[in-house]
């Protein structure tokens, strides 16, 4: 019996020993695998660090003009590089690293490669031609159309061999076809919002862009052309927007630029928006009271603006007699921005 008990104990100890060794072996295998993972992670980290160190920017600081471009590159990058701008209202960048100046100011363009950022300081300046190149140019602009008066304006422009820019709304659908005529005759079309409803468009950023997209689509449907030029109702300097949303013009003026649009204010007004309606002589006088070499002239072609139509031949004659060239704002180098008041 004693011998049998000894054999049983021996077997038990053998089983225990096997189990212990198995457990220890399991721990050992796991520890070895963990070690292998750690070593692999270290090697991968070292590889990535080496690749990151090899990658070099073509420039770490650039200066471009508004609407100018510069193609940045991250040399020796073997994987995907993602480009981004910290302020797209100053400069935007596409997926290939092409930077475009939007408005004067400073920002940073980042190239992201293997989770590391490579920053480029960007300064955007106004081109000399925008500042003043000495050439005398007038940009005739009309807001709030089209209307039946737009047809009269187009007749006068055509008869005088000059062109203008029309910032349109969607209010008068019966006159919409005049946008197509304007484009066909060499004029430019810009967006002024579909409704021209201050309370609606300036209540929120969403409302503004919903309305803007509606007029942009309307322009394309009627003319067959897209436009990237806009004018805010009341101009970017308007204060009426404060009634509906504090600070909205500060936000919108940056967002439209970041989205690739250009907004235009004016540096001379004809005064034809005043009420009661000013006389033909008053409009002509205000519209020509300038010594500036670059004139962005505000007028209106809503249906109530007969005095503007009647003053237009005198206005055109003044600028012709004083050596001004007539241009549209489409693809123009000029930038006309007011001080933002909200």
QUIFENUR-V393765 format. One record per pair of residues at least 6 apart in sequence whose C-alpha atoms are under 8 Angstrom apart, sorted by sequence separation. I is the first residue (numbers start at 0). J is the second residue. D is the distance in Angstrom with one decimal. If there is no record, write none. Layout:
((I:J:D) (I:J:D))
This chain:
((63:69:7.3) (84:90:6.9) (92:98:4.3) (110:116:5.6) (111:117:6.3) (156:162:6.0) (169:175:7.6) (181:187:7.1) (182:188:6.9) (200:206:5.2) (201:207:6.2) (218:224:7.1) (219:225:5.2) (241:247:7.7) (255:261:6.9) (256:262:7.6) (271:277:6.3) (318:324:7.9) (73:80:7.8) (84:91:5.8) (91:98:5.7) (92:99:6.3) (109:116:6.0) (110:117:5.0) (156:163:7.7) (181:188:7.7) (199:206:6.5) (200:207:4.3) (218:225:7.0) (219:226:7.8) (240:247:7.2) (255:262:7.6) (270:277:7.5) (300:307:7.5) (83:91:7.6) (84:92:6.3) (90:98:6.6) (91:99:5.5) (109:117:5.5) (110:118:6.5) (199:207:7.5) (200:208:8.0) (218:226:7.8) (240:248:7.4) (299:307:7.1) (300:308:7.7) (83:92:6.2) (90:99:5.5) (91:100:6.8) (109:118:4.5) (298:307:7.2) (82:92:6.6) (83:93:7.8) (90:100:4.5) (91:101:7.1) (108:118:5.8) (109:119:6.2) (178:188:7.1) (200:210:6.8) (215:225:7.1) (252:262:7.7) (286:296:6.9) (82:93:6.8) (89:100:6.3) (90:101:5.1) (107:118:6.3) (108:119:5.1) (215:226:7.1) (270:281:7.9) (271:282:6.1) (82:94:5.9) (89:101:5.0) (90:102:7.0) (107:119:5.5) (108:120:6.5) (236:248:7.8) (270:282:6.0) (58:71:7.0) (81:94:6.6) (82:95:7.5) (88:101:6.1) (89:102:4.8) (107:120:4.7) (108:121:6.9) (235:248:6.4) (269:282:5.2) (57:71:6.1) (58:72:7.9) (82:96:6.0) (87:101:7.6) (88:102:6.6) (89:103:6.3) (106:120:6.2) (107:121:5.6) (269:283:7.0) (56:71:7.4) (57:72:5.3) (89:104:5.9) (105:120:7.5) (106:121:5.3) (192:207:8.0) (269:284:7.8) (270:285:6.5) (56:72:5.9) (57:73:6.2) (89:105:6.7) (90:106:7.1) (92:108:7.4) (105:121:5.7) (106:122:6.7) (194:210:7.1) (269:285:5.0) (270:286:7.6) (56:73:4.5) (57:74:6.9) (89:106:6.6) (105:122:4.6) (193:210:5.7) (235:252:7.0) (268:285:6.8) (269:286:4.2) (55:73:5.4) (56:74:6.1) (104:122:5.9) (105:123:6.2) (192:210:5.8) (193:211:6.5) (268:286:6.1) (269:287:8.0) (54:73:6.2) (55:74:5.1) (103:122:7.6) (104:123:5.2) (192:211:5.0) (267:286:6.8) (54:74:5.4) (55:75:6.8) (86:106:5.8) (103:123:4.8) (104:124:6.8) (191:211:7.7) (193:213:6.3) (54:75:4.8) (85:106:6.2) (86:107:7.3) (102:123:6.5) (103:124:4.8) (144:165:7.4) (165:186:7.7) (167:188:7.1) (190:211:7.2) (192:213:7.8) (193:214:4.7) (53:75:6.1) (54:76:5.3) (84:106:7.4) (85:107:5.6) (101:123:7.6) (102:124:7.4) (103:125:6.0) (141:163:7.6) (144:166:7.2) (145:167:6.1) (164:186:5.9) (165:187:6.2) (166:188:6.0) (167:189:6.3) (168:190:6.9) (192:214:5.8) (267:289:7.7) (53:76:7.6) (84:107:6.1) (85:108:6.3) (100:123:5.8) (102:125:7.6) (139:162:7.5) (140:163:5.7) (141:164:6.3) (142:165:6.1) (143:166:6.6) (144:167:5.1) (145:168:7.1) (162:185:6.5) (163:186:5.3) (164:187:4.6) (165:188:4.9) (166:189:4.4) (167:190:5.4) (168:191:5.6) (169:192:7.6) (170:193:6.7) (191:214:7.7) (72:96:6.4) (84:108:4.5) (85:109:7.7) (139:163:4.8) (140:164:4.7) (141:165:4.8) (142:166:4.9) (143:167:5.5) (144:168:6.1) (162:186:5.2) (163:187:6.5) (164:188:5.7) (165:189:5.9) (166:190:5.1) (167:191:5.2) (168:192:5.5) (169:193:4.5) (170:194:6.2) (190:214:6.4) (282:306:7.7) (50:75:7.9) (51:76:7.8) (70:95:7.8) (71:96:5.1) (83:108:5.7) (84:109:6.3) (138:163:6.5) (139:164:6.3) (140:165:5.8) (141:166:6.1) (142:167:6.2) (143:168:5.8) (146:171:6.2) (162:187:8.0) (164:189:7.0) (166:191:5.0) (167:192:7.2) (168:193:4.5) (169:194:6.3) (170:195:8.0) (190:215:6.4) (282:307:6.8) (50:76:7.3) (70:96:5.7) (71:97:6.1) (82:108:7.1) (83:109:5.3) (138:164:7.4) (140:166:7.3) (145:171:6.6) (167:193:7.7) (168:194:6.4) (272:298:7.8) (50:77:7.8) (70:97:4.2) (71:98:7.2) (82:109:5.7) (83:110:6.7) (144:171:7.6) (146:173:7.9) (147:174:6.4) (150:177:6.8) (157:184:7.6) (168:195:6.8) (267:294:6.6) (269:296:6.9) (271:298:6.4) (272:299:7.2) (279:306:5.1) (283:310:5.5) (287:314:6.5) (69:97:5.6) (70:98:6.1) (82:110:4.7) (146:174:5.2) (149:177:7.1) (153:181:6.8) (190:218:7.9) (266:294:6.3) (267:295:6.2) (268:296:5.6) (269:297:5.9) (270:298:7.6) (271:299:6.9) (276:304:8.0) (278:306:6.4) (279:307:6.7) (282:310:6.5) (283:311:7.4) (286:314:6.7) (68:97:6.6) (69:98:5.1) (81:110:5.6) (82:111:6.3) (145:174:5.7) (146:175:7.8) (234:263:8.0) (235:264:6.8) (265:294:7.7) (266:295:5.5) (267:296:5.0) (268:297:4.7) (269:298:5.8) (277:306:7.5) (68:98:5.3) (69:99:6.8) (80:110:6.3) (81:111:5.0) (145:175:6.2) (188:218:7.9) (234:264:5.7) (265:295:4.9) (266:296:6.6) (267:297:6.3) (268:298:6.8) (276:306:7.7) (279:309:6.4) (280:310:7.1) (283:313:6.5) (287:317:6.9) (68:99:4.5) (80:111:5.6) (81:112:6.7) (90:121:7.7) (229:260:7.1) (231:262:7.3) (264:295:7.7) (265:296:5.9) (279:310:5.1) (283:314:5.7) (287:318:7.7) (67:99:5.7) (68:100:6.4) (80:112:5.0) (145:177:6.5) (227:259:7.2) (228:260:5.8) (229:261:6.3) (230:262:5.3) (231:263:7.9) (265:297:6.0) (66:99:5.9) (67:100:5.4) (79:112:6.5) (80:113:8.0) (90:123:7.3) (145:178:6.9) (227:260:4.8) (228:261:5.0) (229:262:4.7) (230:263:5.3) (231:264:7.9) (271:304:7.5) (65:99:7.5) (66:100:4.8) (78:112:7.3) (79:113:7.9) (89:123:6.9) (227:261:6.3) (228:262:5.8) (229:263:6.4) (230:264:6.5) (65:100:4.4) (66:101:5.9) (78:113:7.6) (197:232:7.2) (228:263:7.3) (271:306:7.9) (64:100:5.9) (65:101:5.2) (76:112:7.4) (190:226:7.5) (271:307:6.6) (63:100:6.3) (65:102:5.6) (73:110:7.4) (189:226:6.1) (195:232:6.4) (65:103:6.6) (188:226:6.9) (189:227:7.2) (190:228:6.5) (191:229:5.9) (202:240:7.7) (64:103:7.8) (189:228:5.0) (190:229:4.6) (191:230:5.1) (192:231:7.5) (201:240:5.6) (178:218:7.6) (182:222:7.0) (188:228:7.9) (189:229:5.1) (190:230:6.4) (191:231:6.0) (192:232:7.3) (295:335:7.5) (189:230:7.3) (191:232:6.3) (202:243:4.9) (203:244:6.7) (179:221:6.2) (197:239:7.7) (198:240:7.6) (201:243:6.0) (202:244:5.4) (178:221:7.0) (179:222:4.6) (197:240:7.0) (201:244:6.4) (204:247:7.1) (178:222:6.4) (203:247:7.2) (169:214:6.4) (176:221:6.6) (198:243:6.2) (168:214:6.6) (175:221:7.1) (201:247:6.9) (204:250:8.0) (204:251:6.9) (143:191:7.2) (169:217:7.4) (142:191:7.2) (143:195:7.9) (61:119:7.3) (63:121:7.6) (65:123:6.1) (59:118:6.6) (60:119:5.2) (61:120:6.4) (62:121:5.8) (63:122:6.4) (64:123:5.2) (65:124:6.0) (59:119:4.4) (60:120:4.6) (61:121:5.1) (62:122:4.7) (63:123:5.1) (64:124:4.7) (65:125:5.5) (51:112:7.4) (56:117:7.3) (58:119:7.0) (59:120:6.3) (60:121:5.9) (61:122:6.4) (62:123:5.8) (63:124:6.3) (64:125:5.5) (65:126:6.5) (51:113:7.2) (62:124:7.4) (64:126:5.4) (166:229:6.9) (51:115:7.4) (166:230:6.6) (47:113:7.2) (266:335:7.1) (265:335:5.9) (263:334:6.8) (264:335:5.3) (265:336:7.3) (263:335:5.3) (264:336:5.3) (265:337:7.7) (262:335:8.0) (263:336:6.1) (264:337:6.2) (262:336:7.5) (249:339:6.4) (248:339:6.7) (249:340:7.9) (248:340:7.6) (249:341:6.1) (248:341:5.3) (247:341:6.4) (246:341:4.7) (245:341:6.5) (228:328:7.8) (241:341:6.2) (228:329:7.0) (235:336:7.3) (236:337:5.5) (240:341:7.2) (235:337:6.1) (236:338:5.6) (237:339:7.6) (238:340:6.2) (234:337:7.6) (235:338:7.4) (236:339:4.7) (237:340:6.6) (238:341:6.2) (235:339:6.0) (236:340:5.3) (237:341:7.4) (235:340:7.9) (236:341:7.4) (187:327:6.1) (186:327:6.7) (187:328:7.1) (188:329:7.9) (187:329:6.0) (152:300:7.5) (149:300:5.6) (148:300:5.8) (149:301:7.5) (148:301:6.5) (102:256:7.8) (146:300:6.8) (147:301:8.0) (148:302:5.4) (101:256:6.5) (137:292:7.9) (138:293:8.0) (140:295:7.1) (142:297:7.6) (144:299:7.4) (145:300:6.8) (146:301:5.6) (147:302:6.1) (101:257:7.6) (135:291:7.9) (136:292:6.2) (137:293:5.9) (138:294:6.0) (139:295:6.4) (140:296:5.8) (141:297:6.3) (142:298:6.4) (143:299:6.2) (144:300:5.3) (145:301:6.7) (146:302:5.4) (148:304:7.2) (152:308:6.1) (155:311:7.6) (159:315:7.8) (135:292:4.4) (136:293:5.0) (137:294:4.6) (138:295:4.7) (139:296:5.2) (140:297:5.4) (141:298:4.7) (142:299:4.6) (143:300:6.2) (144:301:5.0) (148:305:7.0) (151:308:6.9) (155:312:6.9) (134:292:6.4) (135:293:5.8) (136:294:6.3) (137:295:6.0) (138:296:6.1) (139:297:7.0) (140:298:5.9) (141:299:4.6) (142:300:6.1) (143:301:5.4) (144:302:7.7) (133:292:6.6) (134:293:7.6) (137:296:7.3) (139:298:7.6) (140:299:7.7) (141:300:5.8) (142:301:7.4) (152:311:7.8) (148:308:7.3) (131:292:7.5) (131:293:7.6) (163:325:7.7) (162:325:6.5) (163:326:6.8) (164:327:5.4) (161:325:6.1) (162:326:6.3) (163:327:5.3) (164:328:6.3) (88:253:5.1) (161:326:7.8) (162:327:6.4) (164:329:7.8) (88:254:6.6) (91:257:7.0) (88:255:7.9) (89:256:8.0) (90:257:7.9) (88:256:5.2) (89:257:7.7) (87:256:7.5) (88:257:4.5) (87:257:4.7) (86:257:8.0) (137:318:7.4) (137:323:6.1) (139:325:7.5) (135:322:6.7) (136:323:5.0) (137:324:6.1) (138:325:6.0) (139:326:7.7) (135:323:4.7) (136:324:4.6) (137:325:5.2) (138:326:5.4) (139:327:7.3) (134:323:7.9) (135:324:6.2) (136:325:5.9) (137:326:6.4) (138:327:5.7) (136:326:6.9) (138:328:6.8) (129:332:6.1) (128:332:7.0) (129:333:5.0) (128:333:7.5) (129:334:6.5))
